[in-house]
Amino acid sequence: MTDLKDLTVQSLFDIKGWVAVVTGGGTGLGLITAKALAANGAKVYITGRRVEKLKDAETTDSASGGSIIGVQMDVTDKDSIRAAAKQISEKEKHVNLLVNNAGVSGVNYGSSGMPKGSAEEISKAMFDSQTIEDWDWIFKVNATSSYFVSAAFLPLLCAARDTAGYPEAGSILNISSISGITKESQNGQFCYNASKAAAISLTEQLAVDFKRPGLEVRVNTLAPGYFPSEMTPIDAEAGKEKAHFRADPWSIPFGRAGRPRDYAQAVLNFAVNQYVTGSTLVIDGAWLLAHA
């Protein structure tokens, strides 16, 4: 029989002593992820290209013993990924959680909205508003990088098994977006939405391949909607926030953007639940309206 103490919040979400890696962890949702992990006693390595952002985010939590440490890494460069993995492996024997969070936004139709006119006019507007290079860059960061980063850290994730009292191998959490699931182009951001859908597909494939004996690494996806970040700047003043979303055609039933607490709860759930893999969790109040 399970003891009640094993079902307490403290026991269910105990990550004290864990080692985690969060790409794009210097700002936005990546930093929220890093703080949530560090606040609960994990040592978190955050990566990114901008050293100043990483340095600004570094901290040690005396209460939990957790910390945030910056490591420069370009997720679109294999040599940089390999070097960062080596640097962390020289300090740590394992990694319990890898969060592929790095992402960039894509081009869209712009302020004029969806093109109007004849088929020829719409064709020209769509063709000229984006470049193949735009698509290549978005996919590199939002989808391709997760494959290479996951491959580079796989040995450290497998090494987490039976370390620090934790019986399972480490796990991977890929950050997609509600935009990777919606059937709307959201004002023509086709490349962004397609790249986020690709991230979900990649998760499902990795989850199948990594479940084999000897690996047994779980892989899941978190698909957030409106949360404050560099890509989705949101006025934190509650009144303006609610007014903005209620006036927006993609309105949110709760009348607000997601909060750090909402996001942290979802991250911690995926981190500790040893029976979930290949899953995508939508964390967006607008999903209900879009699919009502």
Backbone as JSON, one array per atom type, in Angstrom:
{
  "sequence": "MTDLKDLTVQSLFDIKGWVAVVTGGGTGLGLITAKALAANGAKVYITGRRVEKLKDAETTDSASGGSIIGVQMDVTDKDSIRAAAKQISEKEKHVNLLVNNAGVSGVNYGSSGMPKGSAEEISKAMFDSQTIEDWDWIFKVNATSSYFVSAAFLPLLCAARDTAGYPEAGSILNISSISGITKESQNGQFCYNASKAAAISLTEQLAVDFKRPGLEVRVNTLAPGYFPSEMTPIDAEAGKEKAHFRADPWSIPFGRAGRPRDYAQAVLNFAVNQYVTGSTLVIDGAWLLAHA",
  "N": [[0.83, -1.2, 0.0], [0.43, 2.27, -0.71], [2.0, 4.81, 1.1], [0.68, 7.69, 2.73], [2.47, 9.81, 2.9], [3.96, 9.53, 0.63], [2.43, 10.64, -1.29], [2.29, 13.3, -0.96], [2.63, 16.76, -1.93], [5.25, 17.61, -1.72], [6.67, 15.22, -1.93], [5.78, 14.15, -4.39], [6.66, 16.01, -6.26], [9.39, 16.19, -5.98], [12.44, 17.34, -6.81], [14.87, 17.91, -5.9], [18.34, 18.28, -6.02], [18.53, 17.52, -8.63], [19.82, 17.7, -12.01], [19.5, 19.94, -14.63], [19.0, 21.05, -18.04], [18.32, 23.86, -19.92], [17.52, 25.13, -22.93], [17.78, 28.31, -24.55], [17.38, 29.68, -22.19], [17.73, 32.15, -20.98], [15.84, 34.16, -21.06], [12.3, 35.03, -21.05], [9.96, 32.31, -21.39], [11.78, 30.28, -21.1], [13.44, 31.17, -19.04], [11.57, 31.31, -16.99], [11.08, 28.59, -16.74], [13.63, 27.69, -15.92], [13.85, 29.03, -13.44], [11.72, 27.88, -12.04], [12.59, 25.27, -11.76], [15.04, 25.61, -10.41], [14.12, 26.8, -8.05], [13.11, 24.67, -6.76], [15.24, 23.18, -6.01], [16.97, 22.23, -8.02], [19.94, 22.04, -10.05], [20.47, 24.14, -12.63], [21.39, 24.41, -15.92], [21.47, 26.96, -18.16], [21.19, 27.76, -21.58], [22.24, 29.76, -24.38], [22.73, 32.24, -26.97], [23.35, 34.83, -26.31], [25.5, 36.13, -24.17], [25.3, 38.08, -22.16], [22.64, 38.02, -21.35], [22.46, 35.49, -20.26], [24.25, 35.74, -18.1], [22.92, 37.66, -16.59], [20.79, 36.17, -15.72], [21.8, 34.25, -14.03], [21.88, 32.68, -10.85], [21.7, 31.78, -7.35], [19.76, 29.86, -5.19], [19.42, 30.1, -1.94], [17.62, 29.0, -0.17], [16.51, 26.63, -1.32], [18.71, 25.4, -2.38], [19.07, 25.22, -5.03], [20.25, 26.29, -8.32], [21.12, 28.53, -11.05], [22.94, 28.43, -13.96], [24.83, 29.85, -16.52], [25.57, 28.84, -19.87], [27.13, 29.33, -22.84], [25.67, 28.69, -25.97], [24.9, 27.93, -29.3], [22.08, 26.88, -30.74], [21.74, 26.29, -33.37], [24.07, 25.45, -34.42], [26.13, 22.78, -34.87], [28.71, 22.26, -33.85], [28.83, 24.04, -31.72], [26.78, 23.04, -30.1], [27.81, 20.51, -29.49], [30.12, 21.26, -28.09], [29.04, 22.57, -25.84], [27.64, 20.48, -24.62], [29.79, 18.86, -23.96], [31.15, 20.55, -22.19], [29.32, 20.68, -20.05], [29.21, 18.0, -19.38], [31.68, 17.63, -18.28], [31.39, 18.66, -15.81], [29.15, 17.51, -14.7], [27.74, 14.3, -13.99], [25.44, 13.35, -15.01], [22.23, 14.2, -16.53], [19.07, 15.12, -15.56], [16.86, 16.31, -16.73], [16.14, 17.67, -19.85], [15.28, 20.57, -21.45], [14.12, 21.61, -24.38], [13.82, 24.56, -25.28], [14.49, 26.81, -26.79], [13.52, 29.19, -29.2], [12.15, 31.0, -32.02], [10.2, 33.65, -33.44], [8.06, 33.91, -36.38], [7.71, 35.25, -39.77], [4.84, 37.11, -40.98], [1.68, 38.12, -42.46], [1.66, 40.79, -41.83], [0.68, 44.14, -40.75], [-1.36, 44.79, -42.49], [-2.86, 42.58, -42.83], [-4.59, 39.6, -44.03], [-4.03, 38.97, -47.49], [-5.89, 40.57, -50.08], [-8.06, 40.64, -52.97], [-7.6, 39.61, -56.4], [-6.89, 36.19, -57.44], [-4.34, 36.21, -58.48], [-3.25, 38.51, -57.29], [-3.32, 37.8, -54.57], [-1.67, 35.6, -54.65], [0.79, 36.77, -55.36], [1.24, 38.46, -53.15], [1.49, 36.6, -51.06], [3.68, 35.11, -51.97], [5.72, 37.0, -52.13], [5.97, 37.99, -49.56], [7.47, 36.42, -47.89], [10.53, 34.54, -47.5], [12.52, 31.78, -48.68], [14.71, 31.5, -47.08], [13.75, 32.62, -44.69], [12.02, 30.57, -43.83], [13.83, 28.44, -43.58], [15.45, 29.33, -41.43], [13.61, 29.59, -39.27], [12.74, 26.95, -38.99], [15.18, 25.74, -38.35], [15.76, 26.71, -35.77], [13.38, 26.24, -34.26], [12.67, 23.55, -34.6], [14.61, 21.74, -35.87], [16.87, 22.11, -34.22], [16.15, 20.91, -31.8], [16.34, 18.2, -32.3], [19.14, 17.78, -32.68], [20.23, 18.77, -30.26], [18.98, 17.05, -28.43], [20.08, 14.6, -29.23], [22.79, 15.07, -28.64], [22.8, 15.28, -25.84], [21.88, 12.85, -25.0], [23.48, 10.64, -23.86], [24.07, 11.7, -21.27], [21.5, 11.97, -20.25], [20.63, 9.32, -20.15], [22.4, 8.43, -18.25], [21.34, 9.34, -15.91], [19.83, 7.49, -14.65], [19.28, 5.74, -11.66], [20.74, 7.5, -10.1], [21.35, 9.77, -7.45], [19.23, 8.78, -5.96], [17.18, 8.58, -7.78], [15.25, 6.59, -9.83], [14.84, 6.45, -12.59], [15.78, 7.02, -16.08], [16.81, 10.2, -17.5], [14.63, 12.81, -18.83], [13.11, 14.43, -21.71], [11.82, 17.57, -22.58], [10.16, 19.12, -25.03], [9.49, 22.33, -26.27], [6.76, 23.42, -27.85], [4.05, 25.01, -29.35], [0.79, 26.47, -29.12], [0.3, 27.29, -31.62], [1.33, 25.32, -33.2], [-0.64, 23.49, -33.38], [-3.11, 24.61, -33.99], [-5.4, 25.17, -36.7], [-5.49, 27.48, -38.09], [-3.79, 30.08, -39.93], [-3.03, 32.2, -38.48], [-2.78, 35.01, -39.18], [-1.07, 34.59, -41.34], [1.37, 33.4, -40.47], [2.77, 31.11, -41.48], [5.22, 29.65, -41.6], [6.19, 29.67, -38.98], [4.09, 28.35, -37.57], [4.13, 25.87, -38.89], [6.67, 24.99, -38.2], [6.41, 24.63, -35.46], [4.52, 22.65, -35.39], [6.08, 20.68, -36.48], [7.86, 20.31, -34.38], [6.26, 19.0, -32.54], [5.74, 16.62, -33.91], [8.36, 15.65, -34.05], [8.83, 15.17, -31.33], [7.08, 12.99, -30.88], [8.23, 11.03, -32.5], [10.84, 10.78, -31.38], [10.1, 9.93, -28.85], [9.19, 7.35, -29.34], [11.5, 6.11, -30.44], [13.32, 6.44, -28.34], [12.33, 4.9, -26.31], [13.33, 2.4, -26.19], [14.94, -0.49, -24.65], [17.67, 0.17, -22.49], [17.86, 2.79, -23.14], [15.31, 4.32, -22.65], [14.3, 6.93, -22.3], [12.07, 9.44, -21.61], [10.02, 11.52, -23.7], [8.39, 14.51, -24.2], [5.94, 17.08, -25.03], [5.28, 20.52, -24.52], [2.76, 22.78, -25.18], [2.38, 25.93, -25.22], [0.24, 28.84, -25.04], [-0.77, 32.11, -24.94], [1.64, 33.62, -23.25], [3.71, 35.79, -21.32], [6.57, 36.9, -23.03], [9.59, 37.46, -24.96], [8.78, 37.1, -27.55], [6.03, 37.32, -27.4], [5.1, 39.98, -26.21], [3.43, 41.25, -23.4], [1.26, 43.41, -21.73], [1.69, 43.75, -18.39], [0.05, 44.95, -16.61], [-2.88, 44.42, -14.99], [-5.52, 45.38, -15.72], [-5.2, 46.48, -18.33], [-4.27, 44.22, -19.57], [-6.45, 42.45, -19.51], [-8.3, 43.94, -20.98], [-7.04, 44.0, -23.47], [-7.08, 41.28, -24.3], [-9.76, 40.68, -24.33], [-10.65, 42.21, -26.37], [-9.46, 41.11, -28.48], [-9.7, 39.06, -31.37], [-8.87, 36.45, -31.03], [-9.73, 35.77, -28.43], [-9.37, 35.08, -24.91], [-10.94, 32.92, -22.65], [-10.5, 33.29, -19.88], [-9.73, 35.87, -19.72], [-7.11, 36.78, -19.51], [-3.51, 36.63, -19.86], [-1.31, 33.73, -19.7], [0.3, 32.88, -16.59], [3.48, 32.92, -14.84], [3.34, 30.98, -12.78], [1.35, 29.2, -13.72], [2.65, 28.11, -15.89], [4.96, 26.97, -14.77], [3.88, 24.91, -13.2], [3.02, 23.12, -15.16], [5.45, 22.4, -16.37], [6.84, 21.14, -14.24], [5.18, 18.95, -13.81], [5.55, 17.36, -16.15], [8.23, 16.86, -15.81], [8.47, 15.14, -13.57], [6.62, 13.05, -13.8], [6.71, 9.77, -14.38], [5.42, 8.14, -16.11], [4.56, 9.13, -18.46], [4.93, 9.72, -21.84], [5.67, 10.88, -25.14], [3.59, 12.67, -25.26], [1.52, 15.61, -25.7], [0.87, 18.6, -24.15], [-1.51, 21.03, -24.12], [-1.46, 24.31, -23.08], [-3.34, 26.72, -22.72], [-5.82, 29.01, -22.52], [-7.36, 29.8, -24.68], [-7.75, 27.7, -26.34], [-10.09, 26.27, -25.87], [-12.13, 27.95, -26.87], [-11.38, 28.13, -29.56], [-11.93, 25.61, -30.46], [-14.52, 25.06, -29.9]],
  "CA": [[0.0, 0.0, 0.0], [1.15, 3.53, -0.77], [1.88, 5.66, 2.28], [0.21, 9.05, 2.45], [3.6, 10.73, 2.73], [4.46, 9.41, -0.74], [1.5, 11.36, -2.16], [2.31, 14.74, -0.66], [3.2, 17.59, -2.99], [6.71, 17.62, -1.55], [7.2, 13.96, -2.43], [5.42, 13.97, -5.8], [7.4, 16.94, -7.1], [10.74, 16.33, -5.41], [13.52, 17.35, -7.81], [16.05, 18.43, -5.22], [19.55, 17.61, -6.44], [18.49, 17.24, -10.07], [20.56, 18.54, -12.96], [18.65, 20.22, -15.8], [19.51, 21.93, -19.08], [17.23, 24.58, -20.58], [18.01, 25.96, -24.03], [17.07, 29.59, -24.59], [16.93, 29.86, -20.81], [18.07, 33.45, -20.43], [14.72, 35.09, -21.09], [10.98, 34.5, -21.35], [9.5, 31.06, -20.82], [12.96, 29.51, -20.73], [13.87, 31.64, -17.73], [10.55, 30.86, -16.04], [11.35, 27.16, -16.55], [14.85, 27.57, -15.11], [13.56, 29.49, -12.09], [10.85, 26.89, -11.4], [13.43, 24.12, -11.42], [16.01, 26.02, -9.38], [13.39, 27.07, -6.81], [12.83, 23.4, -6.13], [16.47, 22.5, -5.65], [17.73, 21.7, -9.14], [21.01, 22.83, -10.66], [19.96, 24.34, -13.98], [22.26, 25.04, -16.91], [20.7, 27.62, -19.22], [22.03, 28.04, -22.73], [21.8, 30.78, -25.32], [23.83, 32.89, -27.69], [23.64, 36.14, -25.72], [26.15, 35.9, -22.88], [24.85, 39.03, -21.15], [21.35, 37.54, -20.85], [22.75, 34.33, -19.41], [24.85, 36.23, -16.86], [21.88, 38.34, -15.82], [19.86, 35.18, -15.18], [22.46, 33.36, -13.09], [21.52, 32.92, -9.46], [21.69, 30.65, -6.42], [18.67, 29.95, -4.22], [19.92, 29.58, -0.68], [16.57, 28.24, 0.51], [16.33, 25.3, -1.91], [19.98, 24.84, -2.82], [19.1, 25.23, -6.49], [21.04, 27.36, -8.94], [21.03, 28.73, -12.5], [24.29, 28.65, -14.47], [24.8, 30.11, -17.95], [26.53, 28.22, -20.78], [26.87, 29.83, -24.19], [25.47, 27.65, -26.97], [24.07, 28.27, -30.45], [21.38, 25.63, -31.06], [21.74, 26.05, -34.82], [25.45, 25.12, -34.78], [26.46, 21.47, -34.28], [29.94, 22.36, -33.07], [28.49, 24.73, -30.48], [26.01, 22.09, -29.29], [28.75, 19.48, -29.02], [31.01, 21.89, -27.1], [28.28, 22.82, -24.62], [27.39, 19.18, -23.99], [31.07, 18.43, -23.38], [31.42, 21.42, -21.04], [28.45, 20.28, -18.95], [29.59, 16.63, -18.98], [32.89, 17.71, -17.46], [30.98, 19.09, -14.47], [28.06, 16.68, -14.21], [27.75, 12.91, -14.45], [24.15, 13.03, -15.63], [21.23, 15.26, -16.65], [17.74, 14.56, -15.31], [15.84, 16.92, -17.58], [16.54, 18.58, -20.93], [14.15, 21.33, -21.99], [14.41, 22.27, -25.66], [12.94, 25.72, -25.23], [14.9, 27.87, -27.72], [12.58, 29.39, -30.3], [12.03, 32.33, -32.62], [8.92, 33.87, -34.13], [8.17, 33.92, -37.84], [7.09, 36.34, -40.52], [3.42, 36.94, -41.27], [1.18, 39.07, -43.46], [1.88, 42.16, -41.4], [-0.45, 44.91, -40.23], [-2.44, 44.88, -43.48], [-3.68, 41.38, -42.71], [-4.64, 38.65, -45.14], [-4.11, 39.63, -48.79], [-7.2, 40.62, -50.74], [-8.01, 40.88, -54.4], [-7.68, 38.46, -57.29], [-5.99, 35.09, -57.12], [-2.99, 36.65, -58.85], [-2.79, 39.47, -56.28], [-3.08, 37.05, -53.35], [-0.48, 34.78, -54.93], [1.98, 37.63, -55.32], [1.45, 38.92, -51.78], [2.0, 35.47, -50.27], [4.99, 34.71, -52.48], [6.72, 38.05, -51.89], [6.05, 38.4, -48.15], [8.37, 35.53, -47.16], [11.61, 33.96, -48.3], [12.91, 30.43, -48.29], [15.64, 31.67, -45.96], [12.91, 32.79, -43.51], [11.54, 29.25, -43.42], [14.98, 27.66, -43.14], [15.89, 29.82, -40.11], [12.59, 29.26, -38.28], [12.79, 25.5, -38.75], [16.44, 25.43, -37.68], [15.69, 27.02, -34.33], [12.19, 25.72, -33.59], [12.48, 22.11, -34.74], [15.86, 21.02, -36.13], [17.79, 22.18, -33.08], [15.75, 19.97, -30.75], [16.88, 16.89, -32.67], [20.58, 17.72, -32.44], [20.48, 18.94, -28.84], [18.56, 15.81, -27.77], [21.09, 13.58, -29.53], [24.04, 15.39, -27.94], [22.68, 15.08, -24.4], [21.32, 11.54, -24.72], [24.25, 9.87, -22.88], [23.9, 12.26, -19.93], [20.14, 11.67, -19.83], [20.61, 7.9, -19.78], [23.22, 8.26, -17.04], [20.59, 9.79, -14.73], [19.21, 6.34, -14.01], [19.88, 5.25, -10.4], [21.62, 8.49, -9.47], [20.69, 10.67, -6.48], [17.99, 8.16, -5.51], [16.18, 8.66, -8.83], [15.39, 5.3, -10.51], [14.59, 6.52, -14.02], [16.62, 7.84, -16.93], [16.3, 11.57, -17.63], [13.59, 13.01, -19.84], [13.21, 15.59, -22.59], [10.6, 18.33, -22.79], [10.26, 20.03, -26.16], [8.49, 23.4, -26.2], [6.13, 23.76, -29.13], [3.16, 26.16, -29.22], [-0.58, 26.28, -29.61], [0.36, 27.54, -33.07], [1.67, 24.07, -33.88], [-1.82, 22.63, -33.39], [-4.22, 25.31, -34.6], [-5.53, 25.04, -38.16], [-5.43, 28.82, -38.65], [-2.43, 30.57, -40.2], [-2.77, 33.29, -37.53], [-2.3, 36.15, -39.96], [-0.04, 34.24, -42.32], [2.67, 32.96, -39.94], [2.81, 29.71, -41.9], [6.48, 28.97, -41.29], [6.25, 29.46, -37.52], [3.14, 27.31, -37.19], [4.6, 24.59, -39.42], [7.85, 24.56, -37.42], [5.95, 24.19, -34.16], [3.91, 21.34, -35.64], [7.21, 19.76, -36.67], [8.41, 20.02, -33.06], [5.39, 17.99, -31.94], [6.02, 15.37, -34.62], [9.68, 15.19, -33.62], [8.64, 14.61, -30.0], [6.46, 11.67, -30.97], [9.21, 10.1, -33.07], [11.88, 10.54, -30.4], [9.53, 9.16, -27.75], [9.17, 5.95, -29.76], [12.87, 5.61, -30.59], [14.05, 6.47, -27.07], [11.73, 4.02, -25.3], [13.97, 1.09, -26.27], [15.75, -0.86, -23.48], [19.0, 0.76, -22.48], [17.67, 4.25, -23.22], [14.13, 4.57, -21.8], [14.2, 8.36, -22.05], [10.77, 9.97, -21.96], [10.05, 12.75, -24.49], [7.06, 15.11, -24.24], [5.83, 18.44, -25.58], [4.4, 21.51, -23.91], [2.31, 23.69, -26.23], [1.79, 27.1, -24.57], [-0.39, 29.89, -25.84], [-0.38, 33.48, -24.58], [2.44, 33.84, -22.04], [4.66, 36.89, -21.54], [7.91, 36.54, -23.49], [10.08, 38.4, -25.96], [8.01, 36.91, -28.78], [4.67, 37.77, -27.16], [5.1, 40.97, -25.13], [2.09, 41.45, -22.87], [1.21, 44.39, -20.67], [1.45, 43.04, -17.13], [-0.95, 45.65, -15.81], [-4.04, 43.52, -15.12], [-6.63, 45.99, -16.45], [-4.87, 46.56, -19.75], [-4.13, 42.86, -20.05], [-7.78, 41.92, -19.76], [-8.91, 44.69, -22.08], [-6.39, 43.59, -24.71], [-7.49, 39.97, -24.72], [-11.19, 40.64, -24.62], [-10.86, 42.88, -27.65], [-8.75, 40.33, -29.49], [-10.55, 38.01, -31.93], [-8.44, 35.19, -30.42], [-9.9, 36.09, -27.02], [-9.16, 34.02, -23.95], [-12.07, 32.91, -21.72], [-10.15, 33.77, -18.56], [-9.46, 37.29, -19.79], [-5.73, 37.13, -19.13], [-2.44, 35.77, -20.37], [-0.81, 32.77, -18.73], [1.21, 33.41, -15.58], [4.61, 32.02, -14.57], [2.9, 29.86, -11.94], [0.65, 28.26, -14.58], [3.64, 27.45, -16.75], [5.85, 26.16, -13.92], [3.17, 23.7, -12.8], [3.02, 22.19, -16.29], [6.82, 21.91, -16.55], [7.16, 20.2, -13.17], [4.42, 17.72, -14.02], [6.23, 16.55, -17.15], [9.55, 16.47, -15.29], [8.45, 14.08, -12.55], [5.71, 11.94, -14.1], [7.52, 8.75, -15.04], [4.55, 7.27, -16.9], [4.06, 9.91, -19.59], [5.88, 9.98, -22.92], [5.03, 11.1, -26.44], [2.37, 13.46, -25.05], [1.54, 17.06, -25.89], [-0.07, 19.3, -23.27], [-1.87, 22.4, -24.5], [-1.68, 25.16, -21.9], [-3.82, 27.93, -23.36], [-7.25, 29.14, -22.33], [-8.06, 30.07, -25.94], [-7.98, 26.44, -27.06], [-11.49, 25.91, -25.71], [-12.93, 28.75, -27.79], [-11.01, 27.83, -30.94], [-12.43, 24.29, -30.84], [-15.86, 24.87, -29.34]],
  "C": [[0.87, 1.26, 0.0], [0.93, 4.33, 0.51], [1.42, 7.05, 1.86], [1.36, 10.01, 2.2], [4.17, 10.66, 1.32], [3.6, 10.19, -1.74], [1.4, 12.83, -1.82], [2.92, 15.49, -1.84], [4.72, 17.56, -2.93], [7.34, 16.36, -2.11], [6.98, 13.81, -3.94], [6.28, 14.83, -6.72], [8.81, 17.2, -6.58], [11.79, 16.23, -6.51], [14.81, 17.9, -7.2], [17.28, 17.61, -5.61], [19.59, 17.24, -7.91], [19.44, 18.16, -10.83], [19.68, 18.7, -14.19], [19.39, 21.13, -16.77], [18.32, 22.54, -19.79], [17.81, 25.44, -21.69], [17.16, 27.23, -24.13], [16.58, 29.98, -23.21], [17.2, 31.22, -20.2], [16.93, 34.43, -20.34], [13.4, 34.32, -21.2], [10.62, 33.21, -20.64], [10.66, 30.15, -20.42], [13.45, 29.88, -19.34], [12.86, 31.25, -16.65], [10.78, 29.38, -15.71], [12.55, 26.97, -15.63], [14.59, 27.96, -13.66], [12.69, 28.48, -11.34], [11.65, 25.68, -10.94], [14.4, 24.45, -10.29], [15.33, 26.26, -8.04], [13.08, 25.8, -6.04], [14.07, 22.53, -5.96], [17.29, 21.92, -6.77], [18.87, 22.64, -9.53], [20.67, 22.93, -12.15], [21.0, 25.06, -14.84], [21.38, 25.64, -18.0], [21.65, 27.95, -20.36], [21.4, 29.1, -23.62], [23.0, 31.4, -26.0], [24.28, 34.18, -27.02], [24.19, 35.98, -24.3], [25.61, 36.82, -21.8], [23.51, 38.6, -20.55], [21.55, 36.35, -19.91], [23.32, 34.78, -18.06], [23.82, 36.9, -15.97], [20.96, 37.33, -15.11], [20.48, 34.28, -14.13], [22.1, 33.71, -11.65], [21.69, 31.64, -8.65], [20.6, 30.88, -5.4], [19.12, 29.3, -2.92], [18.9, 28.71, 0.04], [16.47, 26.81, -0.01], [17.65, 24.61, -2.24], [20.1, 24.77, -4.33], [19.91, 26.38, -7.04], [20.78, 27.4, -10.44], [22.41, 29.15, -12.99], [24.22, 28.81, -15.99], [25.91, 29.4, -18.71], [26.2, 28.69, -22.2], [26.74, 28.66, -25.17], [24.53, 28.17, -28.05], [23.4, 26.98, -30.9], [21.32, 25.34, -32.55], [23.13, 25.64, -35.32], [25.86, 23.83, -34.08], [27.71, 21.52, -33.41], [29.68, 23.01, -31.72], [27.71, 23.81, -29.54], [26.94, 21.05, -28.67], [29.65, 20.05, -27.9], [30.28, 22.13, -25.78], [27.99, 21.52, -23.88], [28.66, 18.67, -23.31], [31.38, 19.24, -22.12], [30.59, 20.99, -19.83], [28.83, 18.88, -18.45], [30.86, 16.61, -18.13], [32.58, 18.12, -16.02], [29.94, 18.17, -13.85], [28.15, 15.26, -14.79], [26.46, 12.53, -15.17], [23.32, 14.3, -15.76], [19.87, 14.61, -16.48], [16.68, 15.09, -16.26], [16.49, 17.86, -18.59], [15.29, 19.25, -21.46], [14.61, 22.06, -23.24], [13.43, 23.42, -25.82], [13.27, 26.79, -26.28], [13.93, 27.97, -28.89], [12.6, 30.82, -30.79], [10.69, 32.44, -33.33], [9.15, 33.99, -35.63], [7.53, 35.12, -38.48], [5.61, 36.05, -40.74], [2.98, 37.98, -42.29], [1.46, 40.52, -43.1], [0.59, 42.85, -41.0], [-1.62, 44.99, -41.2], [-3.32, 43.65, -43.48], [-3.66, 40.52, -43.96], [-4.8, 39.37, -46.47], [-5.51, 39.54, -49.39], [-7.01, 40.85, -52.23], [-8.15, 39.6, -55.21], [-6.73, 37.36, -56.83], [-4.54, 35.47, -57.41], [-2.42, 37.6, -57.8], [-2.47, 38.76, -54.95], [-1.82, 36.21, -53.49], [0.79, 35.6, -54.78], [2.29, 38.07, -53.89], [2.02, 37.81, -50.91], [3.43, 35.12, -50.68], [6.07, 35.71, -52.08], [6.91, 38.39, -50.42], [7.04, 37.56, -47.35], [9.43, 34.99, -48.1], [11.88, 32.54, -47.84], [13.87, 30.48, -47.11], [14.88, 31.89, -44.65], [12.49, 31.42, -42.95], [12.7, 28.4, -42.89], [15.39, 28.04, -41.72], [14.9, 29.41, -39.02], [12.63, 27.77, -37.95], [14.07, 25.1, -38.03], [16.33, 25.6, -36.18], [14.56, 26.24, -33.66], [12.03, 24.21, -33.65], [13.81, 21.37, -34.87], [16.76, 20.99, -34.92], [17.44, 21.17, -32.0], [16.27, 18.57, -31.03], [18.35, 16.8, -32.28], [20.94, 17.89, -30.96], [20.1, 17.66, -28.07], [19.59, 14.71, -28.0], [22.37, 13.81, -28.74], [23.97, 15.08, -26.46], [22.14, 13.69, -24.02], [22.15, 10.72, -23.72], [24.1, 10.38, -21.45], [22.49, 11.98, -19.38], [20.02, 10.21, -19.39], [21.36, 7.66, -18.48], [22.49, 8.68, -15.77], [19.96, 8.63, -13.99], [20.01, 5.91, -12.77], [20.91, 6.22, -9.82], [20.78, 9.38, -8.55], [19.34, 10.12, -6.05], [16.88, 8.18, -6.54], [16.3, 7.43, -9.73], [15.31, 5.35, -12.03], [15.68, 7.29, -14.76], [16.03, 9.25, -17.0], [15.23, 11.66, -18.7], [13.81, 14.32, -20.59], [11.84, 16.25, -22.68], [10.85, 19.32, -23.92], [9.14, 21.07, -26.07], [8.02, 23.74, -27.61], [5.29, 25.02, -28.9], [1.76, 25.75, -29.62], [-0.63, 26.49, -31.11], [0.75, 26.3, -33.86], [0.5, 23.12, -33.99], [-2.98, 23.29, -34.12], [-4.23, 25.14, -36.12], [-5.54, 26.4, -38.85], [-3.98, 29.21, -38.92], [-2.04, 31.69, -39.25], [-2.07, 34.46, -38.24], [-1.08, 35.81, -40.82], [1.3, 33.82, -41.77], [2.84, 31.45, -40.21], [4.08, 29.0, -41.44], [6.6, 28.71, -39.8], [5.34, 28.32, -37.11], [3.6, 25.93, -37.66], [5.8, 24.08, -38.62], [7.44, 24.04, -36.06], [5.2, 22.85, -34.27], [5.0, 20.29, -35.82], [7.83, 19.38, -35.33], [7.58, 18.95, -32.36], [5.62, 16.63, -32.6], [7.36, 14.79, -34.2], [9.6, 14.56, -32.23], [8.11, 13.19, -30.07], [7.43, 10.63, -31.52], [10.31, 9.76, -32.07], [11.36, 9.69, -29.24], [9.5, 7.67, -28.09], [10.58, 5.38, -29.82], [13.61, 5.52, -29.25], [13.43, 5.59, -25.99], [12.42, 2.67, -25.25], [14.8, 0.81, -25.02], [17.17, -0.33, -23.6], [18.96, 2.27, -22.6], [16.54, 4.65, -22.27], [14.05, 6.03, -21.35], [12.82, 8.84, -22.51], [10.93, 11.28, -22.74], [8.62, 13.28, -24.62], [7.11, 16.53, -24.79], [4.89, 19.28, -24.73], [4.05, 22.53, -24.99], [1.62, 24.9, -25.6], [1.13, 28.04, -25.57], [0.13, 31.25, -25.41], [0.31, 33.53, -23.22], [3.4, 34.98, -22.32], [6.03, 36.37, -21.95], [8.36, 37.6, -24.48], [9.28, 38.29, -27.26], [6.56, 37.37, -28.63], [4.65, 38.74, -25.98], [3.68, 41.29, -24.7], [2.16, 42.45, -21.73], [0.82, 43.69, -19.37], [0.41, 43.71, -16.26], [-2.3, 44.99, -16.05], [-5.17, 44.12, -15.96], [-6.39, 46.02, -17.93], [-4.78, 45.17, -20.35], [-5.5, 42.29, -20.41], [-8.44, 42.63, -20.93], [-8.34, 44.24, -23.42], [-6.96, 42.26, -25.19], [-8.97, 39.89, -25.03], [-11.51, 41.33, -25.94], [-10.27, 42.08, -28.8], [-9.68, 39.26, -30.04], [-10.15, 36.62, -31.44], [-8.57, 35.32, -28.91], [-9.78, 34.85, -26.15], [-10.29, 34.05, -22.92], [-11.74, 33.49, -20.36], [-9.78, 35.25, -18.56], [-8.06, 37.7, -19.41], [-4.75, 36.2, -19.85], [-2.06, 34.76, -19.29], [0.19, 33.41, -17.79], [2.36, 32.43, -15.35], [4.22, 30.8, -13.75], [2.21, 28.79, -12.78], [1.64, 27.43, -15.39], [4.53, 26.51, -15.94], [5.18, 24.86, -13.5], [3.18, 22.67, -13.92], [4.41, 21.58, -16.5], [7.16, 20.85, -15.5], [6.41, 18.89, -13.32], [5.11, 16.8, -15.02], [7.58, 16.04, -16.62], [9.47, 15.23, -14.42], [7.57, 12.89, -12.9], [6.41, 10.9, -14.96], [6.7, 7.82, -15.94], [3.97, 7.99, -18.11], [5.18, 10.11, -20.61], [5.12, 10.1, -24.23], [3.78, 11.95, -26.36], [2.6, 14.94, -25.33], [0.47, 17.68, -25.0], [-0.28, 20.71, -23.78], [-2.13, 23.19, -23.22], [-2.03, 26.55, -22.42], [-5.34, 27.99, -23.21], [-8.03, 29.38, -23.61], [-8.4, 28.8, -26.68], [-9.44, 26.04, -27.02], [-12.36, 26.65, -26.71], [-12.65, 28.37, -29.23], [-11.6, 26.51, -31.4], [-13.79, 23.99, -30.24], [-16.82, 24.41, -30.42]]
}
